[in-house]
Amino acid sequence: MSYSHPLFSIIDAIVTNQTKAFTSHDIITILIKNHSDTWDNFVNQYTGNRRVQEQKAIQQIGCYLSRNANCLNLTKGEKIKPSSIIHKPQQTTKYTPNSN
């Protein structure tokens, strides 16, 4: 998949502003809350019912963060199972911003 969708620029900006450890699902929560139109546009590009579309979108964002951790100046940490996330992930990766 190409990472040319405008959502990825927003993700880059959100990640750059993080000062403490976070998960990909923290980023998704920010996207849903603060950039709902862009989030909906991104989700709607996938086929299937809304739940399937969201699962595919969430997976792609996780892949993007994982593949671009070095470019985004992040350190990948352990995999965790968050309990209070609105989209009920099975597991996610914890990222820590590197100090500049």
C-alpha positions in Angstrom: 0.0 0.0 0.0 1.1 3.5 -0.8 1.3 5.9 2.2 0.2 8.9 0.1 -3.2 9.5 1.8 -3.3 12.8 3.7 -3.9 10.9 7.0 -0.3 9.8 7.1 0.9 13.4 7.2 -1.4 14.0 10.1 0.0 10.9 11.8 3.5 12.2 11.3 2.6 15.5 13.0 0.8 13.7 15.9 3.8 11.4 16.4 6.3 14.3 16.3 4.4 16.0 19.2 4.4 13.0 21.5 6.6 13.4 24.5 5.9 10.1 26.3 5.4 6.5 25.3 2.3 5.8 23.2 0.7 3.0 21.2 -0.6 3.0 17.7 -4.1 3.0 19.2 -3.4 6.2 21.1 -2.7 7.8 17.7 -5.9 6.3 16.2 -7.9 7.7 19.1 -6.5 11.1 18.4 -7.3 10.8 14.7 -10.9 9.7 15.5 -11.4 12.6 18.0 -9.6 15.5 16.2 -9.5 14.5 12.5 -12.8 12.6 12.1 -13.4 13.7 8.4 -9.9 12.6 7.3 -10.3 9.4 9.4 -13.7 8.6 7.8 -12.3 9.3 4.3 -9.4 6.9 5.0 -11.6 4.2 6.4 -14.1 4.4 3.5 -11.4 3.6 1.0 -11.6 -0.1 2.2 -14.3 -2.5 1.2 -16.6 -4.4 3.6 -18.9 -3.3 6.3 -17.8 -0.5 8.6 -16.2 -2.8 11.2 -14.1 -4.5 8.5 -13.2 -1.2 7.0 -12.0 0.1 10.4 -10.0 -3.0 11.1 -8.2 -2.7 7.8 -7.5 1.0 8.4 -6.2 0.3 11.9 -4.0 -2.4 10.6 -2.5 -0.1 8.0 -1.7 2.6 10.5 0.0 0.0 12.7 2.0 -1.1 9.7 2.9 2.4 8.8 4.2 3.2 12.3 6.2 0.0 12.5 7.8 0.4 9.1 8.6 4.0 9.6 9.7 4.0 13.3 13.3 5.0 12.4 12.1 7.8 10.1 9.7 9.0 12.8 12.5 8.9 15.4 10.7 6.2 17.5 11.9 3.2 19.5 9.6 0.2 19.3 8.8 -1.4 22.6 6.9 -4.4 23.8 3.6 -5.6 22.4 0.8 -5.0 24.9 -2.9 -5.8 25.1 -4.7 -2.5 25.9 -7.9 -2.8 27.8 -9.6 0.6 27.5 -9.4 1.3 23.8 -12.6 2.1 21.9 -11.8 -0.1 18.9 -10.9 -3.2 21.0 -7.5 -4.2 19.6 -6.1 -7.7 20.3 -2.6 -6.2 20.7 -0.6 -3.1 19.9 3.0 -2.0 20.1 4.3 0.6 22.5 6.5 3.4 20.9 8.8 5.8 22.7 9.9 9.0 21.1 13.7 9.3 20.9 15.2 12.4 22.4 16.6 14.8 19.8 
